[in-house]
């Protein structure tokens, strides 16, 4: 492959839907595609996007799509001013062209747009971004409540650790994670999840009647009391963006997406994907809103074969999680209600994990149950400001990140 054989096209927001329909119309099962219809519709209605913003870079070889790079405009609040920043949301190269620098070429094409850019990616993507000179921020710390307890209490893991210590005497290396430990977790999780869910629920009874929550289709605009609690420097979503997310989901349930059986790689369909917006009330007084996401994720093992162009996938286990996305409250102390509210949805959907901001578990972390079940997690943010004095560059050392930043709430 030579660079001359690959062409990269810039798809603007105003052309995104027409492009998507044109590409998907002749597509067949298993074909590599650059975007799904529901994502294109969402991007086309992004309240922060201008018609001429580049939303997608598409690499083609002949008439075949061989790579893509998604870009999503978001908003940066810098003190009392608001600035557009662009978030890298998708980045993929067809399997048969990996290792041929096409991914780097797509990145170079994106950076040539000369915008303020942000990304949160997995380990391999972070390494590539470091090579391009991206700035890296101290991680956002959040917590996962593991209602199965298997994150710390898996007896098979204890046994494997003991065996590893013994085998070190003979200079034999033994991995901890294997089929035995995973099978043990699968076997015990249904029982331990019910037990720990009950114990956590009992420990939170004091918060049950203090606040009323009502599910809504759209959240109302922020009140002055909610706006006071905003950090001076943060990525601003607000009611307009929250409602956009609620009305234009990127992930659909089985049978709803026309591209369900095509090779898009990123989340397209899940058995369960539900955004729940709650407005909170106390004694008739509006206190703000919170958005939870209930989603199922299949943990898979990739098994490549020589006979097939695409890897086959074997499901190992499905896990349901409740994520705390947007939190906009009139009183910061009301964050203590997030855990009992999320726990209610975890019980309803048999979720094994609840993701929460650090402030929401400040008291629970100090309890014996919290120490046993809470897992500390981190998200790494990287940026490429367009200049040393651009808004993103000025904000970088002062910015307060939240779990709902960027494209994470959508997928």
Buried (B, 14 or more C-beta within 10 A) or exposed (E): EEEEEBEBBBBBBBBBBEBBEEBBEEBEEEBBBBBBBBBBBBBBEBEBBEEEBBBBBBBBBEEEBBBBBBBBBBBBBBEEEEBBBBBBBBBBBBBEBEEBBBBEBBBEBBBEBEBBBBBBBEEEBBEBBEEBEBBEBEEBEBBBBBBBBBBEBBEBBEBBEEEBEEEEEEEEEEEBEEEEBBEBBEEBBEEBBBEBBEBBBEBBEEBEEEBEBEEBEBBEEBEEBBEEBBEEBBBBBBBBBBBBBBEBBBBBBEEEBEBBEBBBBBBBBBEBBBBBBBBBBBEEEBBBBBBBBBBBBEEBEEEEEEEEEBEEEEEBBBBBBBBBBBBBBBEEEBBBBBBBBBBBBBBEBBBBBBBBBBBBBEBBBEBEBBEBBBEEBEBBBBBBBBEEEBBBBBBBEEBBBBBBBBBBBBB
